[in-house]
Amino acid sequence: MEGNHVGPFNLGNPGEFTMLELAEVVKETIDSSARIEFKENTADDPHKRKPDITKAKDLLKWEPKISLREGLPLMVEDFRKRVFDN
């Protein structure tokens, strides 16, 4: 990579969703019989989980193109192949 930028880039997905929404998508994708447990937040729990990907967009010309619902099954399939097919 050419350029003068030093430091990390946030490559998260800027779509905001609650932890419950994330847990429900994971449950639907991996194990529909799983039970979601509710726990108290820790003191350092971030209240906002919407990463700022401005640097990645501006300097790398990168942004996510696949939604969580579309991408999670692809990730699970890839992970299962890597773990169980070797």
GROMACS elastic network, one bead per residue, 0.5 to 0.9 nm:
[ bonds ]
;  ai    aj funct       b0    kb
    1    60     6  0.88995   500
    2     5     6  0.87593   500
    3     6     6  0.87728   500
    3    59     6  0.86426   500
    5     8     6  0.89570   500
    5    59     6  0.82925   500
    9    53     6  0.73809   500
    9    54     6  0.89219   500
    9    55     6  0.64938   500
    9    56     6  0.59144   500
   10    13     6  0.88240   500
   10    51     6  0.68285   500
   10    52     6  0.68222   500
   10    53     6  0.54896   500
   10    54     6  0.84147   500
   10    55     6  0.76546   500
   10    56     6  0.67938   500
   11    14     6  0.88669   500
   11    51     6  0.80182   500
   11    52     6  0.85845   500
   11    53     6  0.62227   500
   11    56     6  0.68191   500
   11    62     6  0.83756   500
   11    63     6  0.76143   500
   11    64     6  0.79476   500
   12    15     6  0.88430   500
   12    50     6  0.80573   500
   12    51     6  0.59312   500
   12    52     6  0.79734   500
   12    53     6  0.69590   500
   12    63     6  0.87508   500
   12    64     6  0.78480   500
   13    16     6  0.79534   500
   13    50     6  0.72544   500
   13    51     6  0.66620   500
   13    52     6  0.86157   500
   13    53     6  0.78134   500
   13    63     6  0.79892   500
   13    64     6  0.62430   500
   13    67     6  0.82205   500
   13    68     6  0.83253   500
   14    49     6  0.82856   500
   14    50     6  0.50412   500
   14    51     6  0.52954   500
   14    52     6  0.66061   500
   14    53     6  0.69641   500
   14    63     6  0.89894   500
   14    64     6  0.83551   500
   15    49     6  0.87864   500
   15    50     6  0.63839   500
   15    51     6  0.83505   500
   15    67     6  0.82472   500
   15    68     6  0.86463   500
   16    48     6  0.81845   500
   16    49     6  0.64176   500
   16    50     6  0.51869   500
   16    51     6  0.85223   500
   17    20     6  0.81020   500
   17    21     6  0.60504   500
   17    22     6  0.67874   500
   17    49     6  0.76052   500
   17    50     6  0.80996   500
   18    21     6  0.51038   500
   18    22     6  0.63416   500
   18    23     6  0.86068   500
   18    49     6  0.80691   500
   19    23     6  0.60181   500
   19    24     6  0.85266   500
   20    24     6  0.60934   500
   20    25     6  0.86466   500
   20    36     6  0.82925   500
   20    38     6  0.88860   500
   21    24     6  0.51336   500
   21    25     6  0.63268   500
   21    26     6  0.86758   500
   22    25     6  0.52122   500
   22    26     6  0.61892   500
   22    27     6  0.85460   500
   22    68     6  0.84622   500
   23    26     6  0.50659   500
   23    27     6  0.59983   500
   23    28     6  0.85662   500
   23    36     6  0.69793   500
   24    28     6  0.60990   500
   24    29     6  0.85060   500
   24    32     6  0.88726   500
   24    36     6  0.78820   500
   25    28     6  0.51165   500
   25    29     6  0.60786   500
   25    30     6  0.85155   500
   25    68     6  0.80794   500
   25    69     6  0.66786   500
   25    72     6  0.81874   500
   26    29     6  0.50985   500
   26    30     6  0.58730   500
   26    31     6  0.77169   500
   26    32     6  0.87061   500
   26    69     6  0.88102   500
   26    72     6  0.75327   500
   26    73     6  0.87757   500
   27    30     6  0.53898   500
   27    31     6  0.51252   500
   27    32     6  0.52007   500
   27    33     6  0.75856   500
   27    34     6  0.61645   500
   27    35     6  0.79996   500
   27    36     6  0.80565   500
   28    31     6  0.60932   500
   28    33     6  0.86214   500
   28    34     6  0.88157   500
   29    32     6  0.72239   500
   29    69     6  0.84487   500
   29    72     6  0.72859   500
   29    73     6  0.60643   500
   29    76     6  0.81185   500
   30    34     6  0.85014   500
   30    73     6  0.80082   500
   30    76     6  0.76204   500
   31    34     6  0.54698   500
   32    35     6  0.83266   500
   39    42     6  0.89927   500
   41    44     6  0.80706   500
   41    45     6  0.60427   500
   42    45     6  0.52418   500
   43    46     6  0.87133   500
   45    48     6  0.89698   500
   46    49     6  0.66477   500
   48    51     6  0.82606   500
   52    55     6  0.78948   500
   52    56     6  0.88548   500
   53    56     6  0.53273   500
   53    57     6  0.62696   500
   53    58     6  0.86788   500
   53    62     6  0.86559   500
   53    63     6  0.74505   500
   54    57     6  0.51029   500
   54    58     6  0.60100   500
   54    59     6  0.83781   500
   54    63     6  0.89218   500
   55    58     6  0.51101   500
   55    59     6  0.56663   500
   55    60     6  0.74466   500
   55    61     6  0.87679   500
   55    62     6  0.89934   500
   56    59     6  0.54891   500
   56    60     6  0.50074   500
   56    61     6  0.63220   500
   56    62     6  0.55273   500
   56    63     6  0.69740   500
   57    60     6  0.57236   500
   57    63     6  0.58064   500
   58    61     6  0.55803   500
   58    62     6  0.77517   500
   59    62     6  0.80175   500
   60    63     6  0.86885   500
   64    67     6  0.77901   500
   66    69     6  0.82725   500
   66    70     6  0.61374   500
   66    71     6  0.57697   500
   67    70     6  0.51695   500
   67    71     6  0.58185   500
   67    72     6  0.82624   500
   68    71     6  0.50684   500
   68    72     6  0.56217   500
   68    73     6  0.86815   500
   69    72     6  0.58366   500
   69    73     6  0.73044   500
   70    73     6  0.64600   500
   70    74     6  0.72091   500
   71    74     6  0.51703   500
   71    75     6  0.62239   500
   71    76     6  0.87046   500
   72    75     6  0.50460   500
   72    76     6  0.61396   500
   72    77     6  0.85757   500
   73    76     6  0.50520   500
   73    77     6  0.60904   500
   73    78     6  0.85599   500
   74    77     6  0.51577   500
   74    78     6  0.61724   500
   74    79     6  0.85654   500
   75    78     6  0.51121   500
   75    79     6  0.60219   500
   75    80     6  0.85365   500
   76    79     6  0.50459   500
   76    80     6  0.60531   500
   76    81     6  0.85742   500
   77    80     6  0.52133   500
   77    81     6  0.62679   500
   77    82     6  0.87098   500
   78    81     6  0.51955   500
   78    82     6  0.62551   500
   78    83     6  0.86865   500
   79    82     6  0.51155   500
   79    83     6  0.61008   500
   79    84     6  0.83338   500
   80    83     6  0.51569   500
   80    84     6  0.55804   500
   80    85     6  0.74083   500
   81    84     6  0.54598   500
   81    85     6  0.50091   500
   81    86     6  0.75636   500
   82    85     6  0.59073   500
   82    86     6  0.63582   500
   83    86     6  0.62604   500
